[in-house]
Amino acid sequence: MSANPHESWAVRRYKGVTKILGQVQEKVSQVGWAVGATTVLIIYPLAISILDHRFLKKNGVI
């Protein structure tokens, strides 16, 4: 086996870092989806109600 120890350490290090980054990315994407969905569920109805209110007020309905 002619693999030099420094290279194998670097390869192990790289694999470890990429594994950790993969796990972090997976968690972030899960959290991102949750935050995105929650934001949409909260802000979307709010935005619609505000826009509707302004629209109705502008047209003299309210």
C-alpha positions in Angstrom: 0.0 0.0 0.0 1.6 3.2 -1.2 -1.0 5.7 0.1 0.8 8.4 2.0 -0.6 9.1 5.5 -1.1 12.8 4.9 -3.2 12.2 1.9 -5.4 9.6 3.6 -5.8 12.1 6.6 -6.9 14.8 4.1 -9.3 12.4 2.4 -10.8 11.3 5.8 -11.1 14.9 6.9 -12.8 15.8 3.6 -15.3 13.0 3.9 -16.0 13.9 7.5 -16.6 17.5 6.7 -18.8 16.7 3.7 -20.8 14.3 5.9 -21.4 16.9 8.5 -22.2 19.6 5.9 -24.7 17.1 4.3 -26.4 16.6 7.7 -26.5 20.3 8.4 -27.9 21.0 5.0 -30.6 18.4 5.5 -31.6 19.9 8.8 -31.5 23.5 7.4 -33.7 22.4 4.5 -36.2 20.7 6.8 -36.3 23.9 9.0 -36.5 26.0 5.9 -39.6 24.1 4.7 -41.2 24.5 8.1 -40.5 28.2 8.3 -41.5 28.8 4.7 -44.8 26.9 5.2 -45.5 28.7 8.5 -44.7 32.1 7.0 -47.0 31.5 4.0 -49.8 30.3 6.3 -49.5 33.4 8.5 -48.6 36.1 6.0 -50.7 35.1 3.0 -54.1 35.4 4.8 -52.9 38.6 6.4 -51.8 40.1 3.1 -55.0 39.1 1.5 -57.2 40.6 4.3 -55.2 43.9 4.2 -55.4 44.1 0.4 -59.1 43.2 0.5 -59.8 45.8 3.1 -58.0 48.5 1.1 -59.7 47.4 -2.1 -63.1 47.4 -0.5 -62.5 50.7 1.2 -61.3 52.3 -2.0 -64.4 51.1 -3.8 -66.7 52.4 -1.1 -67.9 49.0 0.0 -66.7 49.5 3.6 
